[in-house]
Amino acid sequence: MISDCIIVIRSDAQKDAIRYLLGNRTSLPTQWIQGGTERHLSVAAALDHLKANTQLVFIHDCARPLITPQSIRDVGALAAQHGAATLARTVTDTIKKIAPSDDSTAFHLTDLPRSELRSMETPQVFQRDLILKAYKNRDALITDDTAALAAIHHPIALYEPKHPNPKITHPDDLAWIEFLLNATHTNQ
């Protein structure tokens, strides 16, 4: 059961917009925390405000708005069992590592085995003491919180969600989100 919520913001305008969108849909006690200049600094700021009795910490990037309640429950159950869990999708594209060549517009390519690759999503969920340990003295830039756990050599359980939850990175991504929302709503 979720007992409280910490929302990390960049500005008061963002806070006002989130409050407006939430309306009266949540009764959770909510803390509003000013974020840092990088993602890991924002997460660290939120971790500083955890209550002592917090058991699991769910870190969710709001750039992924299509998360389902079932995915949240399932990844939370895995984290309770293993200490850490994340949503992760099997990679279906061929991914190549590039290295420079003598030609500035061409690269040497190395195949990366798809069976060893996963695309990380959120939420990423951790037992409180474990994520605090992983973030202690973390100054390095990390793009997701599983990297902090990798640095302390802790394994992470992977949960492949059943529904799409793409990340909004570019304005064009909004059309894809809208399409998925309409398709989901139509099929219910």
Secondary structure as a PSIPRED ss2 file (coil, helix, strand):
# PSIPRED VFORMAT (PSIPRED V4.0)

   1 M C   1.000  0.000  0.000
   2 I C   1.000  0.000  0.000
   3 S C   1.000  0.000  0.000
   4 D C   1.000  0.000  0.000
   5 C E   0.000  0.000  1.000
   6 I E   0.000  0.000  1.000
   7 I E   0.000  0.000  1.000
   8 V E   0.000  0.000  1.000
   9 I E   0.000  0.000  1.000
  10 R C   1.000  0.000  0.000
  11 S C   1.000  0.000  0.000
  12 D H   0.000  1.000  0.000
  13 A H   0.000  1.000  0.000
  14 Q H   0.000  1.000  0.000
  15 K H   0.000  1.000  0.000
  16 D H   0.000  1.000  0.000
  17 A H   0.000  1.000  0.000
  18 I H   0.000  1.000  0.000
  19 R H   0.000  1.000  0.000
  20 Y H   0.000  1.000  0.000
  21 L H   0.000  1.000  0.000
  22 L H   0.000  1.000  0.000
  23 G C   1.000  0.000  0.000
  24 N C   1.000  0.000  0.000
  25 R C   1.000  0.000  0.000
  26 T C   1.000  0.000  0.000
  27 S C   1.000  0.000  0.000
  28 L C   1.000  0.000  0.000
  29 P C   1.000  0.000  0.000
  30 T E   0.000  0.000  1.000
  31 Q E   0.000  0.000  1.000
  32 W E   0.000  0.000  1.000
  33 I E   0.000  0.000  1.000
  34 Q E   0.000  0.000  1.000
  35 G C   1.000  0.000  0.000
  36 G C   1.000  0.000  0.000
  37 T C   1.000  0.000  0.000
  38 E C   1.000  0.000  0.000
  39 R H   0.000  1.000  0.000
  40 H H   0.000  1.000  0.000
  41 L H   0.000  1.000  0.000
  42 S H   0.000  1.000  0.000
  43 V H   0.000  1.000  0.000
  44 A H   0.000  1.000  0.000
  45 A H   0.000  1.000  0.000
  46 A H   0.000  1.000  0.000
  47 L H   0.000  1.000  0.000
  48 D C   1.000  0.000  0.000
  49 H C   1.000  0.000  0.000
  50 L C   1.000  0.000  0.000
  51 K C   1.000  0.000  0.000
  52 A C   1.000  0.000  0.000
  53 N C   1.000  0.000  0.000
  54 T C   1.000  0.000  0.000
  55 Q C   1.000  0.000  0.000
  56 L E   0.000  0.000  1.000
  57 V E   0.000  0.000  1.000
  58 F E   0.000  0.000  1.000
  59 I E   0.000  0.000  1.000
  60 H C   1.000  0.000  0.000
  61 D C   1.000  0.000  0.000
  62 C C   1.000  0.000  0.000
  63 A C   1.000  0.000  0.000
  64 R C   1.000  0.000  0.000
  65 P C   1.000  0.000  0.000
  66 L C   1.000  0.000  0.000
  67 I C   1.000  0.000  0.000
  68 T C   1.000  0.000  0.000
  69 P H   0.000  1.000  0.000
  70 Q H   0.000  1.000  0.000
  71 S H   0.000  1.000  0.000
  72 I H   0.000  1.000  0.000
  73 R H   0.000  1.000  0.000
  74 D H   0.000  1.000  0.000
  75 V H   0.000  1.000  0.000
  76 G H   0.000  1.000  0.000
  77 A H   0.000  1.000  0.000
  78 L H   0.000  1.000  0.000
  79 A H   0.000  1.000  0.000
  80 A H   0.000  1.000  0.000
  81 Q H   0.000  1.000  0.000
  82 H H   0.000  1.000  0.000
  83 G C   1.000  0.000  0.000
  84 A E   0.000  0.000  1.000
  85 A E   0.000  0.000  1.000
  86 T E   0.000  0.000  1.000
  87 L E   0.000  0.000  1.000
  88 A E   0.000  0.000  1.000
  89 R E   0.000  0.000  1.000
  90 T E   0.000  0.000  1.000
  91 V C   1.000  0.000  0.000
  92 T C   1.000  0.000  0.000
  93 D C   1.000  0.000  0.000
  94 T C   1.000  0.000  0.000
  95 I E   0.000  0.000  1.000
  96 K E   0.000  0.000  1.000
  97 K E   0.000  0.000  1.000
  98 I E   0.000  0.000  1.000
  99 A E   0.000  0.000  1.000
 100 P E   0.000  0.000  1.000
 101 S C   1.000  0.000  0.000
 102 D C   1.000  0.000  0.000
 103 D C   1.000  0.000  0.000
 104 S C   1.000  0.000  0.000
 105 T C   1.000  0.000  0.000
 106 A C   1.000  0.000  0.000
 107 F E   0.000  0.000  1.000
 108 H E   0.000  0.000  1.000
 109 L E   0.000  0.000  1.000
 110 T E   0.000  0.000  1.000
 111 D E   0.000  0.000  1.000
 112 L E   0.000  0.000  1.000
 113 P C   1.000  0.000  0.000
 114 R H   0.000  1.000  0.000
 115 S H   0.000  1.000  0.000
 116 E H   0.000  1.000  0.000
 117 L C   1.000  0.000  0.000
 118 R E   0.000  0.000  1.000
 119 S E   0.000  0.000  1.000
 120 M E   0.000  0.000  1.000
 121 E E   0.000  0.000  1.000
 122 T E   0.000  0.000  1.000
 123 P E   0.000  0.000  1.000
 124 Q E   0.000  0.000  1.000
 125 V E   0.000  0.000  1.000
 126 F E   0.000  0.000  1.000
 127 Q E   0.000  0.000  1.000
 128 R H   0.000  1.000  0.000
 129 D H   0.000  1.000  0.000
 130 L H   0.000  1.000  0.000
 131 I H   0.000  1.000  0.000
 132 L H   0.000  1.000  0.000
 133 K H   0.000  1.000  0.000
 134 A H   0.000  1.000  0.000
 135 Y H   0.000  1.000  0.000
 136 K C   1.000  0.000  0.000
 137 N C   1.000  0.000  0.000
 138 R C   1.000  0.000  0.000
 139 D C   1.000  0.000  0.000
 140 A C   1.000  0.000  0.000
 141 L C   1.000  0.000  0.000
 142 I C   1.000  0.000  0.000
 143 T C   1.000  0.000  0.000
 144 D C   1.000  0.000  0.000
 145 D C   1.000  0.000  0.000
 146 T H   0.000  1.000  0.000
 147 A H   0.000  1.000  0.000
 148 A H   0.000  1.000  0.000
 149 L H   0.000  1.000  0.000
 150 A H   0.000  1.000  0.000
 151 A H   0.000  1.000  0.000
 152 I C   1.000  0.000  0.000
 153 H C   1.000  0.000  0.000
 154 H C   1.000  0.000  0.000
 155 P C   1.000  0.000  0.000
 156 I C   1.000  0.000  0.000
 157 A E   0.000  0.000  1.000
 158 L E   0.000  0.000  1.000
 159 Y E   0.000  0.000  1.000
 160 E C   1.000  0.000  0.000
 161 P C   1.000  0.000  0.000
 162 K C   1.000  0.000  0.000
 163 H C   1.000  0.000  0.000
 164 P C   1.000  0.000  0.000
 165 N C   1.000  0.000  0.000
 166 P C   1.000  0.000  0.000
 167 K C   1.000  0.000  0.000
 168 I C   1.000  0.000  0.000
 169 T C   1.000  0.000  0.000
 170 H C   1.000  0.000  0.000
 171 P C   1.000  0.000  0.000
 172 D C   1.000  0.000  0.000
 173 D H   0.000  1.000  0.000
 174 L H   0.000  1.000  0.000
 175 A H   0.000  1.000  0.000
 176 W H   0.000  1.000  0.000
 177 I H   0.000  1.000  0.000
 178 E H   0.000  1.000  0.000
 179 F H   0.000  1.000  0.000
 180 L H   0.000  1.000  0.000
 181 L H   0.000  1.000  0.000
 182 N H   0.000  1.000  0.000
 183 A H   0.000  1.000  0.000
 184 T H   0.000  1.000  0.000
 185 H H   0.000  1.000  0.000
 186 T H   0.000  1.000  0.000
 187 N C   1.000  0.000  0.000
 188 Q C   1.000  0.000  0.000
